[in-house]
Structure formats: C-alpha cells, structure tokens
Amino acid sequence: MKYYIIAGEASGDLHGSNLMKALQKQDVNATFRFWGGDLMENVGGTLVKHYKALAFMGFSEVIMNLRTIAKNLSFCKTDIANYNPDVIIFIDYPGFNLRIAKWAKLKNFKTHYYISPQIWAWKEGRIKAIKNDVDEMYVILPFEKDFYEKKHNYPVHFVGHPLIDAISDRTQVDEFEFRKAHGLSDKPIIALLPGSRKQEITKMLSVMLSVVDDYPKYQFVIAGAPSQDYEFYKTFIKQTNVHFISNKTYDLLSLSTAALVTSGTATLETGLFKVPQVVCYKGSWVSYQIGKRVVNLEYISLVNLILNKKSVTELIQGDFNTKRLKTELDRLLNDYERTKFFVDYYELEKKLGGKGASQNTAKLIFDAIKL
C-alpha cells in the first residue's frame, strides 16, 4: 500500500516515525511519502518537506506567512495527486491538515487522522469539517472519545497515547556517562524546557534563567530542540551554572530533580518521567488577547486537563515572572510536595492507557484500507 503522511511539527515527526514502523509490520509492501522530519526519514520513504519549514506560531505570525502557507497547500495537493496514495494520514497540525482533508475527500482519497486537533480547547466548529472530511479519527487522550462521541455523535478510536511507547521503549541512559559526556557536575539537575520554536524560546528562556543564581546547589540544563542551533540559545546563557544539551530531552528528564516547562506536549512528557514541574506560558500581547477569548479551558497543561484538577502550577503571561517562578520552584524542591506529584503522575499514566498506540493505529488503518 502507498501511504501519504503529513506531520508539521517535531512531535508529529516522532509519532509519525513510530506509526510508520508499525505500518511496516502490518504491511510488508508499505511505501511512504511524507511531510515530517529526520525521524520519519530514517524509517524510509520520501521526505517531501521538513517540518522546520512549516512552523508558524501564533496568530500574528500565521497572518504574516499566509502566502507561504498557500503555496505549501497548493504544492501538497499536486504532490498527493501525483503520488495517488491508498490513504492519506494526517498527524495533528490542523490548520494545514484540515484544508488538505477537505480537498482530498472531494478527490475520493481515504482520509485518516492520527492525533486529533484540540477542538475541545478552541475552534470547536471544526467538528463539522472533521465529520465531512475525515473517514477515521484516532484520538490519544481519554476525554477526547467522550467529547467526539457523546457531544458530537462522531465515532472515534481511542488508541492510547504514543508517548507511553516512546518513553517505555527508550534505552535507559547511564547517568555517570551522560554527565561526563555533557560536562555536568554531580549537582542535582533542574531541566529547562523552553519550547521548540524561536518565538516561544525567546519569550520563555530569559525568565526561566532569571532564577538560576538563587539555586547554587543545583545545575540548570537547557533541553535544546532539534530544530534550533546552539548559537541561538547561546545568546541567552550568562551564568556558569547553566548547561545546554540538544535533542536529548528524554535522557535529561530521566535524571532531573525538577523542571520548568513551556506549555505543550512537553508537560505531559515531564509528567510521564515523574519529574515535578512548573508549567509556563507567555505569548505576544496580541496572541494572548485573542487566545484567552477563544480558548475555553480551565487549564492549559495536559497534565491538569487529563487529571481534571490542578496538579501542576501554571504560570501564564503576567504571572510568569521571576518572583512567582522562584516561589513555585522552591515548592518543587520540597520533599513533601514532591510526594504529591508522584501520586498524581501515576494516576496520569493510568488514565492514558498502556503501550501500543502506534500498533493499535497501524492495525486499524491497514484493516480499513485493505478492504
């Protein structure tokens, strides 16, 4: 079978690569053409466009890049038509993918969506397009199944969360060798996860680093995103007690005592590694003003959303400042508070289900298209 996959972000590249491996086990004749990244390319097939060329964050940046986005949409449609796949698999990235899905449905391509757009948070009106244009939806958060089926009468498949597989299948890092290789001392580690895009890193990292001098007994390590070079991060690093490690986030989290994390998938990854965290978010004034009017959620972090309670502290916009960050970091380093985190994190993992999200999805897709 011929598979055309569209992933527009680093997380989509990870989950797309694991899905491709699972599809190869289901379909020995599987061939792939895809938008994604290095991880998907390593599995095999043809990389059409890298996600680094697609990452536009926030309302204002999207508006400024409308011409580029339009060109990408046009090119994608032509490329799909020329390839003529047996199925198109969309991975998250809704602004782009739902537009392609609408076109693809009119052209009678089979459309499968892995990792639902977060329409339960905002743009719930997209449910109409999903019902019309998506043949099968595979959701990874437990509350999404009820949202789709009970609220909108649209059947979906809950396949479990792919991060469970990604984390459990990794090789445990040797702590001594890891510290030695990256020039780290034996001090406890506080991980800084400022995001993956330049805009968010610029807004997040300076505030995160502003508390470093208050914790001389710890070392701070920036988790560098694979999409950004060290030279970019270097401009923010002023203290000697700050280190930088690129593309080793899971290894870093596995050895960390606490973490300061930009809102997004990284909050869930940190929770699954059982690391106490403060969730941080600060956008541009325009994006924030628009966002708070259209997002109808009590929480912004996936940990709190899945648990349906305030487990991790969220410092948003004006609350994300040095004073508040230090107060919350002090709490993370308190032994009694840390115990409460671990209890919540085990509940979180239980709610997400067991291993097998990629395998479950691959089997469902292959069974559907081979008929």
N, C-alpha and C positions, 0 to 999 in steps of 0.2 A: 504493500500500500504506500501511497505517497502522502506525506504529512507536511502541511504548511503551518508553521507555528510563529506567533507574533508575541514577543516579550519586549517591553520597552524600558525595563529597569534592571538594576543589579539583582534584586530579589527574584525577578522573573527569570533571569538567566540561570540562577541556582535551581529554582524549581522546574524550569524548562529542561535543564540538563538531566535531572533525575527522572522526569517524565519520559524523556527520550530513551534513556536506558531501560526503563520499564517497558516501553513500547517495543523495543528491540527483542525483549524476552517473549512478548506476546506475538510479535510479527517478525519472523526471520527475514522477510523481504522488505522491511521498513526502510524508506528513504526520506530524508528530511531536507527541507528548505526553510530558512527561518530568519527572523529578526531577533537578535539576542546579544550574546556576548561570548567571552572566551570559554566559559564552562560548556556552553552548548556546542561551540565549535569543536571542542576537544572530544565530544561524543561522536561527531561525524556529520556529514552533510554539508550544505552550502549556507554560509552566513551571508545574508543579503545586506543588512545594515546593522551596525553596532549600536547598542543602547546609549552609548556615550554621545551619539549624535542626535539623540531623541529627547534628552532630559531637559524639559522646561518646567520650572517650578513656580507655582503661584499664579494668581490671576493676571497680574501686570506683565509677567514675562511671557505668558502664553499669548497675550494680545500682541506683544511686540514681535512675536515669531509666527504670526498667522500665515504669512506667505510660505515660510519653510514647511510648516505643518501641512499646508495644502499641497505642496509639491510632493511631500512624502506620501500623502494619501493617494494621490494620482499614480505615483510610481508603484505603490504597493498593489493597487488594483490591477495594473498592467502586468506586474510580475506574477500575481496569482493566476491570472487568466492564461498566461503563457505556460505556467507550470502545470495547471489543471490538476490540483490535488484531489485525493479521495476525501479529505476532510481538512478544514481549517480549525486550528486550535488557538484560541485567544487566551492569553495569560494576563489577568488584571489589566492595567493600562487602559482604562475605559474610554477616555476622551478620544483616543485614536481607534481602539478596537471596535467600539460600538458603531462607529461610522463605517468601518470596513465590513462589519457583520451585516449591516443594512444592505450594502451593495451586494455582498456575497449571497445573501438569501435570495435576492432578486435574480441572481445568476444561477440559482439552484445548486450552490455548493452546500455541503453539510457543515454546519457551524456548531462547534463545541467550545464551551467557555470554562476554563480551569482557573479557579480563584476569583470569586465574584467581585465585581465592583462594589464599593462600600455604599450602596444606595440606601442602606439603613441609617447612614450618617447624614448624607445630603444627596440632593438630586434624586429623590425617591421616584420622581416622574419617569426616570429611565426604565422603570419596570415595564412600561408599555413597549419600548423598543426591544427589551430583552425577550418579552413574550413573543413578539413578532419575528425577531431575527435570530434568536439563539435556540438551536434544536435541543441541546442538553447543557445543563449548568451543573458544575461540580463545586460545592462550597466546602470551606475548610474551617469555618468557625461554627460551633454548635448552635448558637442562636440564629444563624442565618437560615437554617432549614425551616424553623417555625416562621420566620419573617416571610419567606417566599411562599410557603405552602398554606399557612393559616391566614396570613394577612392578604396575600395576593393570589392565592389559588393557582400557583405555578409550581409544579413538581420539580424538585432538585435532588441531587445526590450529595449527602454528607460523606466525604471520603476520609476525614481525619485531617490533621494539619501536617504538611510536608516538613515543617521544622523538626518534628519529632524524629523523623527518619534522618534528616541531615545532621542532627546533633548526636543521635544514638549510634550512627554508623561511622562517625569520625574516629580516627585513631587518637587515643589519649596522649597528650604531649608530655614529654619528660620535663618536669619543672626545672631541674638543675640545668639541663642542656638549653632549655628555652631562655632562661635568664642569662646564661652565659653568652648565647648567640646574639642576644639583643642588648647587651651591656647593662642589664638590670642588676641592682643590688639585691640583698635578701630582705629588704623592707617590704611590708605588705603593699599590694598594688591597688590603686584606685583607677579604674578604667574610665576613659572619657570617650564617649561615642557621639561625636557632633553631627553625624549625618553623612550623606554621600555627595550632595551637590554643593557647589561653591557658595551659592547664596545662603544656604542654611548653615554651612560650616562657618562662614564669615560672621553670621549673627550669633551663633551658639558658642564658639570656641573661646572667644575672648572672656566671656562671662564665666565659663567653666574654669578657665585658667586663673581667674582672679582670686580664687580661694587657696591656691597652691601653697603660698607662703605660711598659711596658718596650720599646715599639717606636715611639719618637718620629719615626723616619724614614718611617713608614707611616701611612696613614689607614685607619680601620676603618669599614666601611659595613654597616649592618644591612639585610638584604633583608626588607622588610615584606611580610607575607602580605596578599592582598586581603581576607581575611576579618576582619582586625583594623584598628582605627583607630590613628592616630599617638599619640593621647592615652594609649593603653595602653602603648606602647613607651617613651614619654617618661619614665615613672617610673623606668626602668632606666638612662637615659643621664645620666651625671655628668661625663664627660670632654669636653673641647672637641674632641678629635681623633676623635670618633665622629659619623657622619652616618647619616641614615635615608632610605631610598628605598623607596617602596611599589610593589608589583606590577611591578617591572622586574628580576626576578631574572636572566633570561637576558642582558639588556644588561649588568647588573652583573658576572656571571660572565665574560662575554666580555672584560672589561677587568681582571680580578683577577689578582693575583700568587699568592695563596693563599686558602684558605677554611677556616673552622671550620663543620662541617655536622652538624646533627642527623640521626640515622639515619632513613632512609626513602628515598623516591624522589629526594630532593634529592642524595643521594650519587652516584646514577647520573648525574643531570643535570650535576653538577660534574665528574665524570669525562669525560663527553662533550664538555665545554668545555675539557678538558685542563688543569684547574686542580688543582694539588697540594692535598690536603685532609687534615684530621683529622676522623674521624667520632666524634661524641659522642652519648652517651645517658645520661639519668638519669630514672628514673620514681619514682613514690611507692614507699615501702618495701613496701607490700602488693602492688602490681602487679609489682614486680621479683621479690619472693619467689615469687609464683605463676608469673610468666613464665619464670624460669630453671629451673623444674621441668617445664614443659610444652613449652618450645621446645628442639628437638634439632638445633641448628646449631652448626657450628664458628665461623661468623662471623655478624655482624648486618648488615653493609653489603652492598648489592647488588653493588658493585664486586668485593669479595672473593669473594662467592658465585659470581658468573659466571666469574671468573678461576680459581676454586677454589684460591686461595692468598692469603696475607696481602700485599696490595699497599699498602693504606692502613691506617694505625693506627686502632684502635678503642678509645676511652676510655669504659668502661662503668661506671656507678654510682659506686663509690668511687674508681675510677681517673680519673674526670672531675673533676679539681681544678686549681687554678691552676698548681702546680708541674709536673705532668705535661703540661698543655696548653702551657706555655711551652717545655718541652723538645722537644715534637713540632713546635711552630711554628718553632722555631729550625732544625729539620731540614728543614722545608718550604722555608725560605728559602735553603738551601744549594744552590748550582748543581749539584753532582754528584748530590745526592739528587733534584733536580727532573728531571734527565735520565731517571732510572729510572722516575719517574712517567709521563713521556710515552710511554715504550716500552710500559708496561703499559696505558695508556689506549688506544693504537692497537690493541692486542690485544683489549681490551674491545669497542671499536666493531666490529671484525671479527666477533667472536662473536655480536653482536646482529643481524647481517644488514644488508641495505641498506634503502633507503627503501621506503615503500609499505604499512606496516602497516594504515593506515586503509582504503586502497583494496583491499587483499587481503581484509580482513574484510568490507567492504561488499559486494564481489562474491560472496563465499561465502554471506553472509546472503541477499542478494537471489536468487541462484540457487536456494537451498534453499527459499525461501518462495513463489516464483513458480510452482512445480510444481503 
